Amino acid sequence: MRRWASYPFVRVILSFIAGILLYLYTGREFRHSAELLAFFCVLYLAAYLVARKVKTMEANTLAGISGLLCFFAGGVWATEMHTASHRPLHLSKLTGTPSYYLGTVEDYVVQKPGYQSTVLAVEQVQVNGQWLPAEGKVQLSIPHDSDRAYEVSYGDRLLVNGAPIPMAPAANPNQFDYRQYLANKQVYHRHYLQPHQYQFAGSDPPNLLLNFSIHLRRQLDALLKESIEERREYGISSALLLGVKDELDNEILKVYNNTGTTHVLAVSGLHVGLIYGVLMVFLVYVNRTRRQKLAVAAFLITFLWVYAFITGLSPSVLRAVIMFSLVTVAQTISRQSNIYNTLSIAAFFLLLYNPYYLLDVGFQLSFLAVLGIVYLQPLLYKTIVFDNKLLDYIWALLTISVAAQLITFPLGLLYFHQFPVYFWLANLVVVPVSTGVLYTGMAALAFSWVPFLSTLLFQLHFWTIWFMNEFSIRVHQLPEALITGIDISHAQAWLLYGLMLCLILFLAFKQLRYFALATGIVAILVVQEITETRQQQKQRSFAVYSMRQATAFSFLQGQQAALFSNGILTPENYTFNIQPHLWHKGVQQPVQFSPDSAKAPSGISHALLPDSNNLYVWQGIRVLVLTKPLRVQPKEGFQVDYVLLTQNVRVKPEELQPFNFKQLILDSSNSPWYLQRLRPQLISAGIAFYDVTEQGAFVEEF
């Protein structure tokens, strides 16, 4: 059994993470973290002095625990210090509405369809004609309607007319919470700008190295775009080499997602390791004397950090760069490094720099994948021994893929609700081929100034990407290649990790108590699944979803649902806005229908009224969908449960008063100008309403 004392930094990082989690989930309003840290530091100092004097095991243990409590309090303190919304000058603390604000672009500019997105660090705001200091980040969306490649650049100072608005919460149940995602990046406001709403006020890049790396990345990206004509292959090349995902084709990205190989498209530890390996090969002959070792170490560390800046400083890249930097330093000073301590040190520095990295999916998957490869892969690899070198190499690749997939399996279900069945086959080919893509791409960029050689290298680079894409497509087309609709809670994800840990301990130490714990966890999971299935079989609900310029509502009973849409519902719109809710309810695929459907789904009655409006009846629940002006009056005693006003229908409040309805709903197919005009009229008429665009999806559970 490994001694716990051999892994001091593992204890440190676990204590630090515990402090971060405590603050994030229970103590966001706690404002005395500095005092707490000071208290535990004094406690540790006192315990250390006592331990030095009495020299007993108990005193040393008490000093060690006090030291870990210091790191625990440090996690609480670091998280509070990094939470921008607590600062007194933050935008959320303003008492008035700004008419102007001034700030500096401090992030990469991302290309989106028709616009560009970036983050502005606010420095001043004008409120009631007076300029005041302010802090906070605003996500800007800027129209891209000029011939310039980028409307703004890193370091540009912008004077913006208008006020940023707070981020809106998720509009539909179980939808990805983009507001929380940006809040973890300390961005709490956004602003959709028009070309006339902003003007340049100079340039002052806050980080000169980052500014240089952004300009270098743009030049390299332009070279790739010029040298690779096919958009699909160019998008893969730019993402894999430079971390630029602006031009990634959605269809090919979906293929990589569904085959479990998306990690090769995100610049990660794999890429950093490949670059480190090839540099070591070329530098092995100048790495003998102490002076040469120092020079090589300085070059390696500098090159890796420049590459990290160029590719966007993602948590996975930072993790790999810190780890390889530590390994390089250890080799230079002839010290033996421990991979678990190295991994813990990398995590500690990253979380000290930004504690909210802990909530980043890339951070979690990156560290867990490395942990799985380091611990599980050797165990799996030893189960079968091949004398043939090729078979042994294939088996090693396969065990690496399986180890990484196993350790990240619960998170994959929690975040992505799917499992790629043929991940092992896809990774067996895609990972080594992506190595060729990386090496040929970097060689092509390095020798782009050599006429014939650069053309040859870019062609080789292109065809390597083409083969990787085509192979991934073939795997994606295999039968039952993807299991979707898996919905688990955070508690179930923790239980799955507990099950995994118990099984590992049982196999490592052969003690039945660990197997008994694993059996208990399986029993809990089974009971939860049975209970959830029974609840889902009894559920019945009606929902009107919030989607821009579209009408969509569902009737749900048990684990079956019928989904109405007005014909504008795209697959992307359905996947992002509606599918998470239905999966959470246990519905794999709803029956879809529209006003143009020849027949309504079973159990739903449809009547086209004389004025071309539609009435739907489901299990006694009546839904009147108004798309045309009212030309008929209801019969006396006729009741409607829900009235939906859609597509800017021309209707006056007094025309609705003869109807006896439970709820009037304004759906998201209506334009903002229409809603601004109609809402005061309904309030004046005393008609209660539910506005989906402001209040989010309307969900009625029966």
VENPE-V820509 format. One record per residue. N is the residue number from 0. RES is the residue in one letter. SS is DSSP state (2 for helix, 1 for strand, 0 for the rest). PSI is psi in whole degrees, 0 to 359 (999 if undefined). Layout:
BEGIN
((N | RES | SS | PSI) (N | RES | SS | PSI))
END
This chain:
BEGIN
((0 | M | 0 | 133) (1 | R | 0 | 139) (2 | R | 0 | 133) (3 | W | 2 | 330) (4 | A | 2 | 339) (5 | S | 2 | 351) (6 | Y | 0 | 65) (7 | P | 2 | 323) (8 | F | 2 | 338) (9 | V | 2 | 317) (10 | R | 2 | 321) (11 | V | 2 | 312) (12 | I | 2 | 325) (13 | L | 2 | 320) (14 | S | 2 | 317) (15 | F | 2 | 316) (16 | I | 2 | 321) (17 | A | 2 | 319) (18 | G | 2 | 319) (19 | I | 2 | 313) (20 | L | 2 | 320) (21 | L | 2 | 317) (22 | Y | 2 | 316) (23 | L | 2 | 324) (24 | Y | 2 | 347) (25 | T | 2 | 338) (26 | G | 0 | 35) (27 | R | 0 | 338) (28 | E | 0 | 1) (29 | F | 0 | 130) (30 | R | 0 | 18) (31 | H | 0 | 35) (32 | S | 2 | 327) (33 | A | 2 | 318) (34 | E | 2 | 321) (35 | L | 2 | 317) (36 | L | 2 | 316) (37 | A | 2 | 319) (38 | F | 2 | 312) (39 | F | 2 | 330) (40 | C | 2 | 317) (41 | V | 2 | 319) (42 | L | 2 | 316) (43 | Y | 2 | 317) (44 | L | 2 | 317) (45 | A | 2 | 316) (46 | A | 2 | 323) (47 | Y | 2 | 316) (48 | L | 2 | 321) (49 | V | 2 | 317) (50 | A | 2 | 322) (51 | R | 2 | 329) (52 | K | 2 | 313) (53 | V | 2 | 333) (54 | K | 0 | 55) (55 | T | 0 | 160) (56 | M | 2 | 320) (57 | E | 2 | 318) (58 | A | 2 | 320) (59 | N | 2 | 320) (60 | T | 2 | 317) (61 | L | 2 | 320) (62 | A | 2 | 319) (63 | G | 2 | 317) (64 | I | 2 | 319) (65 | S | 2 | 321) (66 | G | 2 | 318) (67 | L | 2 | 326) (68 | L | 2 | 330) (69 | C | 2 | 316) (70 | F | 2 | 326) (71 | F | 2 | 311) (72 | A | 2 | 327) (73 | G | 2 | 324) (74 | G | 2 | 318) (75 | V | 2 | 314) (76 | W | 2 | 314) (77 | A | 2 | 321) (78 | T | 2 | 319) (79 | E | 2 | 318) (80 | M | 2 | 331) (81 | H | 2 | 355) (82 | T | 0 | 102) (83 | A | 2 | 329) (84 | S | 2 | 348) (85 | H | 2 | 347) (86 | R | 0 | 143) (87 | P | 0 | 334) (88 | L | 0 | 9) (89 | H | 1 | 152) (90 | L | 2 | 327) (91 | S | 2 | 346) (92 | K | 2 | 358) (93 | L | 0 | 139) (94 | T | 0 | 340) (95 | G | 0 | 173) (96 | T | 0 | 124) (97 | P | 0 | 144) (98 | S | 0 | 333) (99 | Y | 1 | 158) (100 | Y | 1 | 152) (101 | L | 1 | 137) (102 | G | 1 | 180) (103 | T | 1 | 135) (104 | V | 1 | 120) (105 | E | 0 | 17) (106 | D | 0 | 172) (107 | Y | 0 | 148) (108 | V | 0 | 121) (109 | V | 1 | 132) (110 | Q | 1 | 126) (111 | K | 1 | 166) (112 | P | 0 | 107) (113 | G | 0 | 351) (114 | Y | 1 | 172) (115 | Q | 1 | 146) (116 | S | 1 | 140) (117 | T | 1 | 183) (118 | V | 1 | 131) (119 | L | 1 | 126) (120 | A | 1 | 112) (121 | V | 1 | 138) (122 | E | 1 | 323) (123 | Q | 1 | 152) (124 | V | 1 | 150) (125 | Q | 1 | 117) (126 | V | 1 | 124) (127 | N | 0 | 41) (128 | G | 0 | 4) (129 | Q | 1 | 132) (130 | W | 1 | 130) (131 | L | 1 | 146) (132 | P | 1 | 145) (133 | A | 0 | 161) (134 | E | 1 | 159) (135 | G | 0 | 161) (136 | K | 1 | 141) (137 | V | 1 | 128) (138 | Q | 1 | 118) (139 | L | 1 | 138) (140 | S | 1 | 115) (141 | I | 1 | 127) (142 | P | 1 | 136) (143 | H | 0 | 86) (144 | D | 0 | 22) (145 | S | 0 | 177) (146 | D | 0 | 352) (147 | R | 0 | 145) (148 | A | 0 | 323) (149 | Y | 0 | 131) (150 | E | 0 | 323) (151 | V | 0 | 165) (152 | S | 0 | 164) (153 | Y | 0 | 132) (154 | G | 0 | 350) (155 | D | 1 | 135) (156 | R | 1 | 127) (157 | L | 1 | 136) (158 | L | 1 | 117) (159 | V | 1 | 133) (160 | N | 1 | 125) (161 | G | 0 | 184) (162 | A | 0 | 136) (163 | P | 0 | 152) (164 | I | 1 | 147) (165 | P | 1 | 148) (166 | M | 0 | 138) (167 | A | 0 | 148) (168 | P | 0 | 173) (169 | A | 0 | 132) (170 | A | 0 | 340) (171 | N | 0 | 152) (172 | P | 0 | 137) (173 | N | 0 | 10) (174 | Q | 0 | 154) (175 | F | 0 | 127) (176 | D | 0 | 91) (177 | Y | 2 | 330) (178 | R | 2 | 316) (179 | Q | 2 | 324) (180 | Y | 2 | 315) (181 | L | 2 | 326) (182 | A | 2 | 325) (183 | N | 0 | 340) (184 | K | 0 | 10) (185 | Q | 0 | 28) (186 | V | 1 | 117) (187 | Y | 1 | 355) (188 | H | 1 | 159) (189 | R | 1 | 162) (190 | H | 1 | 120) (191 | Y | 1 | 112) (192 | L | 1 | 151) (193 | Q | 0 | 158) (194 | P | 2 | 328) (195 | H | 2 | 0) (196 | Q | 2 | 353) (197 | Y | 1 | 156) (198 | Q | 1 | 155) (199 | F | 1 | 141) (200 | A | 1 | 32) (201 | G | 1 | 189) (202 | S | 1 | 132) (203 | D | 0 | 78) (204 | P | 0 | 126) (205 | P | 0 | 337) (206 | N | 0 | 110) (207 | L | 2 | 324) (208 | L | 2 | 317) (209 | L | 2 | 321) (210 | N | 2 | 316) (211 | F | 2 | 316) (212 | S | 2 | 325) (213 | I | 2 | 315) (214 | H | 2 | 321) (215 | L | 2 | 318) (216 | R | 2 | 321) (217 | R | 2 | 320) (218 | Q | 2 | 317) (219 | L | 2 | 322) (220 | D | 2 | 319) (221 | A | 2 | 323) (222 | L | 2 | 318) (223 | L | 2 | 317) (224 | K | 2 | 324) (225 | E | 2 | 328) (226 | S | 2 | 341) (227 | I | 0 | 108) (228 | E | 0 | 324) (229 | E | 0 | 125) (230 | R | 2 | 322) (231 | R | 2 | 312) (232 | E | 2 | 325) (233 | Y | 2 | 318) (234 | G | 2 | 319) (235 | I | 2 | 316) (236 | S | 2 | 314) (237 | S | 2 | 321) (238 | A | 2 | 317) (239 | L | 2 | 323) (240 | L | 2 | 320) (241 | L | 2 | 351) (242 | G | 0 | 15) (243 | V | 0 | 115) (244 | K | 0 | 14) (245 | D | 0 | 325) (246 | E | 0 | 15) (247 | L | 0 | 129) (248 | D | 0 | 129) (249 | N | 2 | 323) (250 | E | 2 | 316) (251 | I | 2 | 328) (252 | L | 2 | 321) (253 | K | 2 | 321) (254 | V | 2 | 312) (255 | Y | 2 | 323) (256 | N | 2 | 316) (257 | N | 2 | 352) (258 | T | 0 | 3) (259 | G | 0 | 27) (260 | T | 0 | 17) (261 | T | 2 | 334) (262 | H | 2 | 335) (263 | V | 2 | 341) (264 | L | 0 | 339) (265 | A | 0 | 126) (266 | V | 0 | 121) (267 | S | 0 | 194) (268 | G | 2 | 330) (269 | L | 2 | 314) (270 | H | 2 | 317) (271 | V | 2 | 318) (272 | G | 2 | 320) (273 | L | 2 | 318) (274 | I | 2 | 317) (275 | Y | 2 | 318) (276 | G | 2 | 315) (277 | V | 2 | 327) (278 | L | 2 | 320) (279 | M | 2 | 326) (280 | V | 2 | 317) (281 | F | 2 | 336) (282 | L | 2 | 5) (283 | V | 2 | 330) (284 | Y | 2 | 352) (285 | V | 2 | 34) (286 | N | 0 | 49) (287 | R | 0 | 303) (288 | T | 0 | 165) (289 | R | 2 | 319) (290 | R | 2 | 319) (291 | Q | 2 | 319) (292 | K | 2 | 319) (293 | L | 2 | 317) (294 | A | 2 | 317) (295 | V | 2 | 317) (296 | A | 2 | 316) (297 | A | 2 | 318) (298 | F | 2 | 313) (299 | L | 2 | 312) (300 | I | 2 | 318) (301 | T | 2 | 315) (302 | F | 2 | 315) (303 | L | 2 | 319) (304 | W | 2 | 324) (305 | V | 2 | 318) (306 | Y | 2 | 320) (307 | A | 2 | 319) (308 | F | 2 | 317) (309 | I | 2 | 322) (310 | T | 0 | 5) (311 | G | 0 | 4) (312 | L | 0 | 43) (313 | S | 0 | 155) (314 | P | 2 | 323) (315 | S | 2 | 321) (316 | V | 2 | 316) (317 | L | 2 | 319) (318 | R | 2 | 312) (319 | A | 2 | 319) (320 | V | 2 | 317) (321 | I | 2 | 316) (322 | M | 2 | 313) (323 | F | 2 | 329) (324 | S | 2 | 317) (325 | L | 2 | 319) (326 | V | 2 | 319) (327 | T | 2 | 316) (328 | V | 2 | 317) (329 | A | 2 | 318) (330 | Q | 2 | 324) (331 | T | 2 | 321) (332 | I | 0 | 12) (333 | S | 0 | 45) (334 | R | 0 | 141) (335 | Q | 0 | 126) (336 | S | 0 | 149) (337 | N | 0 | 126) (338 | I | 2 | 325) (339 | Y | 2 | 320) (340 | N | 2 | 320) (341 | T | 2 | 316) (342 | L | 2 | 320) (343 | S | 2 | 320) (344 | I | 2 | 317) (345 | A | 2 | 315) (346 | A | 2 | 320) (347 | F | 2 | 312) (348 | F | 2 | 322) (349 | L | 2 | 316) (350 | L | 2 | 332) (351 | L | 2 | 321) (352 | Y | 2 | 319) (353 | N | 0 | 96) (354 | P | 2 | 336) (355 | Y | 2 | 354) (356 | Y | 2 | 333) (357 | L | 2 | 333) (358 | L | 2 | 358) (359 | D | 0 | 128) (360 | V | 2 | 319) (361 | G | 2 | 320) (362 | F | 2 | 312) (363 | Q | 2 | 311) (364 | L | 2 | 322) (365 | S | 2 | 309) (366 | F | 2 | 321) (367 | L | 2 | 320) (368 | A | 2 | 317) (369 | V | 2 | 318) (370 | L | 2 | 317) (371 | G | 2 | 318) (372 | I | 2 | 320) (373 | V | 2 | 318) (374 | Y | 2 | 311) (375 | L | 2 | 322) (376 | Q | 2 | 315) (377 | P | 2 | 324) (378 | L | 2 | 317) (379 | L | 2 | 321) (380 | Y | 2 | 325) (381 | K | 0 | 348) (382 | T | 0 | 331) (383 | I | 0 | 135) (384 | V | 0 | 126) (385 | F | 0 | 134) (386 | D | 0 | 331) (387 | N | 0 | 128) (388 | K | 2 | 321) (389 | L | 2 | 313) (390 | L | 2 | 322) (391 | D | 2 | 321) (392 | Y | 2 | 317) (393 | I | 2 | 318) (394 | W | 2 | 321) (395 | A | 2 | 316) (396 | L | 2 | 318) (397 | L | 2 | 318) (398 | T | 2 | 327) (399 | I | 2 | 314) (400 | S | 2 | 316) (401 | V | 2 | 319) (402 | A | 2 | 315) (403 | A | 2 | 320) (404 | Q | 2 | 321) (405 | L | 2 | 313) (406 | I | 2 | 334) (407 | T | 2 | 3) (408 | F | 2 | 310) (409 | P | 2 | 320) (410 | L | 2 | 323) (411 | G | 2 | 318) (412 | L | 2 | 319) (413 | L | 2 | 315) (414 | Y | 2 | 325) (415 | F | 2 | 350) (416 | H | 0 | 31) (417 | Q | 1 | 164) (418 | F | 1 | 120) (419 | P | 1 | 113) (420 | V | 0 | 322) (421 | Y | 0 | 33) (422 | F | 2 | 324) (423 | W | 2 | 321) (424 | L | 2 | 316) (425 | A | 2 | 313) (426 | N | 2 | 331) (427 | L | 2 | 328) (428 | V | 2 | 316) (429 | V | 2 | 320) (430 | V | 2 | 308) (431 | P | 2 | 326) (432 | V | 2 | 322) (433 | S | 2 | 332) (434 | T | 2 | 317) (435 | G | 2 | 322) (436 | V | 2 | 316) (437 | L | 2 | 312) (438 | Y | 2 | 316) (439 | T | 2 | 324) (440 | G | 2 | 315) (441 | M | 2 | 322) (442 | A | 2 | 320) (443 | A | 2 | 319) (444 | L | 2 | 320) (445 | A | 2 | 325) (446 | F | 0 | 27) (447 | S | 0 | 342) (448 | W | 0 | 352) (449 | V | 0 | 113) (450 | P | 2 | 295) (451 | F | 2 | 318) (452 | L | 2 | 319) (453 | S | 2 | 319) (454 | T | 2 | 316) (455 | L | 2 | 316) (456 | L | 2 | 320) (457 | F | 2 | 324) (458 | Q | 2 | 316) (459 | L | 2 | 319) (460 | H | 2 | 314) (461 | F | 2 | 311) (462 | W | 2 | 332) (463 | T | 2 | 318) (464 | I | 2 | 317) (465 | W | 2 | 315) (466 | F | 2 | 317) (467 | M | 2 | 317) (468 | N | 2 | 313) (469 | E | 2 | 321) (470 | F | 2 | 317) (471 | S | 2 | 322) (472 | I | 2 | 318) (473 | R | 2 | 319) (474 | V | 2 | 320) (475 | H | 2 | 331) (476 | Q | 0 | 356) (477 | L | 0 | 149) (478 | P | 0 | 140) (479 | E | 0 | 42) (480 | A | 0 | 343) (481 | L | 1 | 130) (482 | I | 1 | 120) (483 | T | 1 | 174) (484 | G | 0 | 17) (485 | I | 0 | 118) (486 | D | 0 | 115) (487 | I | 0 | 157) (488 | S | 0 | 171) (489 | H | 2 | 322) (490 | A | 2 | 319) (491 | Q | 2 | 326) (492 | A | 2 | 317) (493 | W | 2 | 321) (494 | L | 2 | 321) (495 | L | 2 | 320) (496 | Y | 2 | 324) (497 | G | 2 | 318) (498 | L | 2 | 316) (499 | M | 2 | 316) (500 | L | 2 | 318) (501 | C | 2 | 319) (502 | L | 2 | 321) (503 | I | 2 | 316) (504 | L | 2 | 323) (505 | F | 2 | 316) (506 | L | 2 | 329) (507 | A | 2 | 320) (508 | F | 2 | 354) (509 | K | 0 | 41) (510 | Q | 0 | 129) (511 | L | 2 | 337) (512 | R | 2 | 326) (513 | Y | 2 | 324) (514 | F | 2 | 324) (515 | A | 2 | 319) (516 | L | 2 | 318) (517 | A | 2 | 318) (518 | T | 2 | 320) (519 | G | 2 | 320) (520 | I | 2 | 319) (521 | V | 2 | 319) (522 | A | 2 | 317) (523 | I | 2 | 315) (524 | L | 2 | 319) (525 | V | 2 | 316) (526 | V | 2 | 317) (527 | Q | 2 | 317) (528 | E | 2 | 318) (529 | I | 2 | 316) (530 | T | 2 | 315) (531 | E | 2 | 319) (532 | T | 2 | 319) (533 | R | 2 | 320) (534 | Q | 2 | 319) (535 | Q | 2 | 326) (536 | Q | 2 | 338) (537 | K | 2 | 352) (538 | Q | 0 | 151) (539 | R | 1 | 127) (540 | S | 1 | 161) (541 | F | 1 | 132) (542 | A | 1 | 138) (543 | V | 1 | 120) (544 | Y | 0 | 157) (545 | S | 0 | 110) (546 | M | 0 | 136) (547 | R | 0 | 124) (548 | Q | 0 | 34) (549 | A | 0 | 152) (550 | T | 0 | 131) (551 | A | 1 | 129) (552 | F | 1 | 160) (553 | S | 1 | 147) (554 | F | 1 | 127) (555 | L | 1 | 129) (556 | Q | 1 | 131) (557 | G | 0 | 230) (558 | Q | 0 | 29) (559 | Q | 1 | 148) (560 | A | 1 | 149) (561 | A | 1 | 130) (562 | L | 1 | 121) (563 | F | 1 | 138) (564 | S | 1 | 157) (565 | N | 0 | 18) (566 | G | 0 | 352) (567 | I | 0 | 359) (568 | L | 0 | 110) (569 | T | 0 | 160) (570 | P | 2 | 321) (571 | E | 2 | 319) (572 | N | 2 | 317) (573 | Y | 2 | 315) (574 | T | 2 | 320) (575 | F | 2 | 321) (576 | N | 2 | 324) (577 | I | 0 | 317) (578 | Q | 2 | 317) (579 | P | 2 | 322) (580 | H | 2 | 315) (581 | L | 2 | 320) (582 | W | 2 | 319) (583 | H | 2 | 329) (584 | K | 0 | 0) (585 | G | 0 | 12) (586 | V | 0 | 116) (587 | Q | 0 | 311) (588 | Q | 0 | 118) (589 | P | 0 | 162) (590 | V | 1 | 121) (591 | Q | 1 | 143) (592 | F | 1 | 165) (593 | S | 0 | 175) (594 | P | 0 | 335) (595 | D | 0 | 357) (596 | S | 0 | 138) (597 | A | 0 | 328) (598 | K | 0 | 138) (599 | A | 0 | 156) (600 | P | 0 | 160) (601 | S | 0 | 134) (602 | G | 0 | 355) (603 | I | 1 | 127) (604 | S | 1 | 139) (605 | H | 1 | 132) (606 | A | 1 | 126) (607 | L | 1 | 114) (608 | L | 0 | 162) (609 | P | 0 | 333) (610 | D | 0 | 15) (611 | S | 0 | 11) (612 | N | 0 | 167) (613 | N | 1 | 139) (614 | L | 1 | 126) (615 | Y | 1 | 135) (616 | V | 1 | 124) (617 | W | 1 | 112) (618 | Q | 0 | 44) (619 | G | 0 | 355) (620 | I | 1 | 124) (621 | R | 1 | 129) (622 | V | 1 | 116) (623 | L | 1 | 119) (624 | V | 1 | 113) (625 | L | 1 | 117) (626 | T | 0 | 347) (627 | K | 0 | 158) (628 | P | 0 | 144) (629 | L | 0 | 128) (630 | R | 0 | 357) (631 | V | 0 | 154) (632 | Q | 0 | 143) (633 | P | 0 | 151) (634 | K | 0 | 157) (635 | E | 0 | 131) (636 | G | 0 | 355) (637 | F | 0 | 128) (638 | Q | 1 | 143) (639 | V | 1 | 136) (640 | D | 1 | 313) (641 | Y | 1 | 135) (642 | V | 1 | 122) (643 | L | 1 | 122) (644 | L | 1 | 120) (645 | T | 0 | 159) (646 | Q | 0 | 43) (647 | N | 0 | 40) (648 | V | 0 | 136) (649 | R | 0 | 104) (650 | V | 0 | 141) (651 | K | 0 | 147) (652 | P | 2 | 322) (653 | E | 2 | 337) (654 | E | 2 | 340) (655 | L | 2 | 340) (656 | Q | 0 | 329) (657 | P | 0 | 341) (658 | F | 0 | 140) (659 | N | 1 | 100) (660 | F | 1 | 158) (661 | K | 1 | 324) (662 | Q | 1 | 129) (663 | L | 1 | 129) (664 | I | 1 | 128) (665 | L | 1 | 113) (666 | D | 0 | 177) (667 | S | 0 | 4) (668 | S | 0 | 350) (669 | N | 0 | 147) (670 | S | 0 | 155) (671 | P | 2 | 318) (672 | W | 2 | 324) (673 | Y | 2 | 316) (674 | L | 2 | 321) (675 | Q | 2 | 328) (676 | R | 2 | 323) (677 | L | 2 | 323) (678 | R | 2 | 312) (679 | P | 2 | 326) (680 | Q | 2 | 319) (681 | L | 2 | 321) (682 | I | 2 | 318) (683 | S | 2 | 326) (684 | A | 0 | 355) (685 | G | 0 | 24) (686 | I | 0 | 117) (687 | A | 0 | 146) (688 | F | 0 | 162) (689 | Y | 1 | 118) (690 | D | 1 | 109) (691 | V | 2 | 327) (692 | T | 2 | 332) (693 | E | 2 | 325) (694 | Q | 2 | 356) (695 | G | 0 | 182) (696 | A | 0 | 144) (697 | F | 1 | 121) (698 | V | 1 | 124) (699 | E | 1 | 117) (700 | E | 1 | 130) (701 | F | 0 | 999))
END
